[in-house]
Amino acid sequence: MVKARAARFFVFVLCVYLACQCFLVQNISAQEYATVASPVLVEGVVRNRDVISYGSEENMFRASRSFADESMFGVIVDDPVLYMEPQTLLDERARPVVRYGEVLVNVSTLGGDIEAGDIITTSPIPGVAQRTVPVDASYILGFALESMTLNGERIEYDGKEILFGTVPITLRIGPYLTQEGVEFVASNKEYISIIENLKNNESYKEVVLDQDAISAFKVFRYALAALVAITALIVSVNRFGDTFKQGVVSIGRNPLARTQIRSILFWNVLLIVLVTGAGLGIAAAIILMP
């Protein structure tokens, strides 16, 4: 009887767990690839999945509106998986913005049809991204994961029909590094060549010599500070320690002079503390001197 109840309870818990998992999967899949979003105050009219940039002239975030905008910041996602919204930010202009991970982004055919693996960057159409080629990709938003999905919108731009839609991308906001650039960075020989050229430069030698002199001076300061502190401790203990020991012995020999001897011992202890403290203070000043 007990085993049957335990089996029914186990089946019930298993069903609840599977139902929760199905709900979470559906909920996450409905949230359009987005990972974690943070609130950003955005000016002007921006739509879900638009790209935003920081306008230095306006001193605010707004929809991106130039090709390969170096101030691009992220993508607006109104329904992210996780929204890191602080309690202090209570502003109707705050929009959830994703800067890392995979998102759906609004795109157009201004730079051509978008296929998986294409480079995606900002465009002159506000908030809308476009395809670009490595030669023109100075600053990018990321890479397309799939082909573009059209939404039926179209406009005439510079005498050309432009179609709109969305595409999932993996965000890689920053300068586009070509294969030659990757090989250059990864090449140990090129790195060594740059270092050798620097070493042959006179200004580099002066900087290195200055750094060596500064390092040697620091070592000298620490050694001097240690010497001062140790000397102060040895002098105070040797000078006043014997008097302290003799005073303790004198109390045992002459109990009637106990009060006077105690006062002498007190002053000896105070002098030991003062001398040692002065030495440590001087040592600290030597170490902290500019």
C-alpha positions in Angstrom: 0.0 0.0 0.0 2.8 2.4 0.9 4.7 1.5 -2.2 1.7 2.1 -4.4 1.2 5.6 -2.9 4.9 6.4 -3.3 4.7 5.3 -7.0 1.6 7.5 -7.6 3.3 10.5 -5.9 6.5 9.9 -8.0 4.4 9.9 -11.2 2.6 13.1 -10.2 5.9 14.9 -9.5 7.3 13.7 -12.8 4.2 15.0 -14.7 4.4 18.4 -13.0 8.1 18.6 -13.9 7.6 17.8 -17.5 4.7 20.3 -17.8 7.0 23.0 -16.3 9.7 22.2 -18.8 7.4 22.4 -21.7 6.1 25.7 -20.5 9.6 27.1 -20.1 10.7 25.9 -23.6 7.6 27.5 -25.2 8.2 30.7 -23.2 11.8 30.9 -24.2 11.2 30.1 -27.8 8.7 32.9 -28.0 11.2 35.4 -26.8 13.0 35.6 -30.1 16.6 34.5 -29.4 17.2 37.3 -26.9 19.3 36.6 -23.8 19.8 39.4 -21.2 18.6 42.9 -21.7 19.4 46.1 -19.8 17.3 49.3 -19.6 18.5 52.2 -21.8 16.9 55.6 -22.1 16.1 56.0 -25.8 14.9 59.2 -27.5 12.7 59.4 -30.5 10.5 56.7 -32.1 12.1 53.3 -32.1 10.5 49.9 -32.7 11.0 46.4 -31.3 14.2 44.9 -32.9 15.5 48.3 -34.0 19.3 49.0 -33.7 20.2 52.0 -31.5 23.3 54.1 -31.4 24.7 56.8 -29.2 24.4 60.2 -30.7 27.3 62.3 -29.5 25.7 65.5 -30.9 22.4 64.9 -29.2 24.1 63.3 -26.2 21.6 60.5 -26.1 20.7 57.1 -27.5 18.5 57.0 -30.6 17.8 54.8 -33.6 21.0 54.3 -35.7 20.9 56.2 -39.0 24.2 55.8 -40.8 26.1 53.0 -42.5 28.5 51.1 -40.3 27.9 53.5 -37.4 30.8 53.2 -34.9 28.5 54.3 -32.1 26.0 51.5 -32.5 25.1 50.1 -29.1 22.6 47.3 -29.3 19.2 46.0 -30.4 15.9 46.8 -28.7 14.1 43.6 -27.6 10.7 44.2 -25.9 10.4 40.6 -24.7 13.8 39.4 -23.5 14.4 36.3 -21.5 15.9 38.3 -18.6 15.5 42.0 -18.1 18.0 43.6 -15.7 15.9 46.5 -14.6 17.1 48.4 -11.5 14.5 49.8 -9.1 15.9 53.3 -9.4 15.2 53.6 -13.2 11.6 54.6 -13.5 11.4 56.3 -16.9 8.9 55.7 -19.7 11.8 56.2 -22.2 13.6 53.1 -20.9 13.7 50.3 -23.4 15.3 46.8 -23.0 18.4 46.6 -25.0 20.5 43.5 -25.8 24.2 43.8 -26.6 25.3 40.1 -26.5 23.9 36.8 -27.7 21.4 36.1 -30.5 18.5 38.4 -31.4 16.1 39.1 -34.2 16.9 42.4 -35.8 15.0 44.6 -38.3 16.8 44.5 -41.7 16.3 45.6 -45.3 17.6 44.6 -48.7 19.5 48.0 -49.1 22.8 46.1 -49.1 21.3 43.0 -50.9 19.5 39.9 -49.9 20.6 38.5 -46.6 21.7 34.9 -46.3 23.2 32.9 -43.4 26.7 34.0 -42.6 26.4 37.5 -44.1 27.9 40.4 -42.2 25.2 42.7 -40.7 25.7 46.4 -39.9 23.7 49.6 -39.5 22.2 51.4 -42.5 21.0 55.0 -43.4 17.5 53.8 -42.7 16.8 54.6 -39.0 17.0 51.6 -36.8 17.2 49.1 -39.7 20.3 47.0 -40.4 21.6 45.8 -43.7 24.0 43.3 -45.3 27.5 44.4 -46.1 30.6 42.9 -47.6 34.1 42.5 -45.9 35.6 45.3 -48.0 33.1 47.8 -46.6 32.6 46.3 -43.2 34.5 48.8 -41.0 32.2 48.4 -38.0 29.6 45.6 -37.7 26.6 44.6 -35.7 27.0 40.8 -36.1 26.5 37.9 -38.4 23.3 36.5 -39.9 22.3 33.0 -38.6 19.6 32.4 -41.2 18.2 33.9 -44.4 16.1 37.1 -44.2 12.3 36.7 -43.5 10.3 39.4 -45.4 7.4 41.1 -43.7 5.7 42.6 -46.7 6.9 46.2 -46.1 8.7 48.0 -49.0 9.7 51.6 -49.9 11.5 53.4 -52.7 15.0 54.5 -51.7 17.3 56.3 -54.1 15.2 55.0 -57.0 15.5 51.4 -55.8 12.8 49.2 -54.2 13.8 48.2 -50.7 12.2 45.3 -48.9 12.0 44.9 -45.2 12.0 42.0 -42.8 13.8 40.4 -39.9 16.8 38.0 -39.5 18.3 36.3 -36.5 21.9 37.4 -35.9 24.6 36.7 -33.4 25.8 40.0 -32.0 29.5 40.9 -32.5 29.4 44.7 -32.1 32.8 46.2 -33.0 35.3 46.6 -35.8 35.4 43.9 -38.4 38.6 42.0 -38.4 39.5 40.5 -41.8 41.4 37.2 -42.3 44.6 39.1 -42.9 44.1 41.0 -39.6 43.5 37.8 -37.8 46.6 36.2 -39.2 48.6 39.4 -38.4 47.4 39.3 -34.7 48.1 35.6 -34.4 51.5 35.8 -36.1 54.3 35.6 -33.5 56.8 36.7 -36.1 55.0 39.9 -36.8 54.7 40.6 -33.0 58.4 40.0 -32.6 59.1 42.3 -35.5 57.1 45.1 -33.9 58.9 44.7 -30.6 62.3 44.7 -32.3 61.4 47.9 -34.2 60.4 49.5 -30.9 63.6 48.5 -29.2 65.6 50.2 -32.0 63.7 53.4 -31.5 65.5 56.0 -29.4 62.4 57.3 -27.6 61.6 53.7 -26.6 65.1 53.2 -25.2 64.7 56.4 -23.2 61.4 55.2 -21.8 62.9 51.8 -20.9 65.9 53.4 -19.2 63.5 55.7 -17.2 61.5 52.8 -16.1 64.6 50.9 -15.0 65.8 53.9 -13.0 62.3 54.2 -11.4 62.3 50.5 -10.5 65.8 50.7 -8.9 64.8 53.8 -6.9 61.7 52.0 -5.6 63.9 49.1 -4.4 66.3 51.5 -2.7 63.3 53.2 -0.9 61.9 49.9 0.4 65.4 48.8 1.6 66.0 52.2 3.3 62.5 52.1 5.0 63.2 48.6 6.3 66.6 49.6 7.7 65.1 52.7 9.5 62.3 50.6 11.0 64.6 47.8 12.2 67.2 50.3 13.6 64.5 52.2 15.5 63.2 48.9 17.1 66.7 47.8 18.1 67.8 51.1 19.6 64.6 51.4 21.6 64.8 47.9 23.0 68.5 48.0 23.8 68.4 51.5 25.2 65.3 51.2 27.4 64.9 47.5 27.7 67.7 47.1 30.3 66.2 49.9 32.4 62.9 48.2 32.3 64.4 44.9 33.5 66.4 46.6 36.2 63.2 48.4 37.4 61.3 45.1 37.8 64.2 43.7 39.9 64.4 46.8 42.0 60.7 46.5 43.0 61.4 43.1 44.5 64.5 44.4 46.4 62.9 47.7 47.6 59.1 47.4 47.9 58.9 50.8 49.6 60.1 52.6 46.4 57.5 50.7 44.3 55.6 53.9 43.2 58.7 55.7 42.0 60.0 52.6 40.2 56.7 52.1 38.5 56.7 55.7 37.2 60.2 55.1 35.8 59.0 51.9 34.1 56.0 53.7 32.6 58.2 56.4 31.1 60.6 53.8 29.7 57.7 51.9 28.0 56.4 55.2 26.6 59.8 56.0 25.2 60.1 52.6 23.6 56.7 53.1 22.0 57.6 56.6 20.8 61.0 55.8 19.4 59.6 52.6 17.6 56.6 54.6 16.3 58.8 57.4 15.1 61.0 54.9 13.2 57.9 53.2 11.6 56.5 56.6 10.7 59.7 57.6 9.0 59.8 54.2 7.2 56.2 54.7 6.0 57.0 58.2 4.8 60.0 56.9 2.8 57.8 54.3 1.1 54.9 56.6 0.3 57.0 59.5 -0.9 56.4 60.3 -4.6 
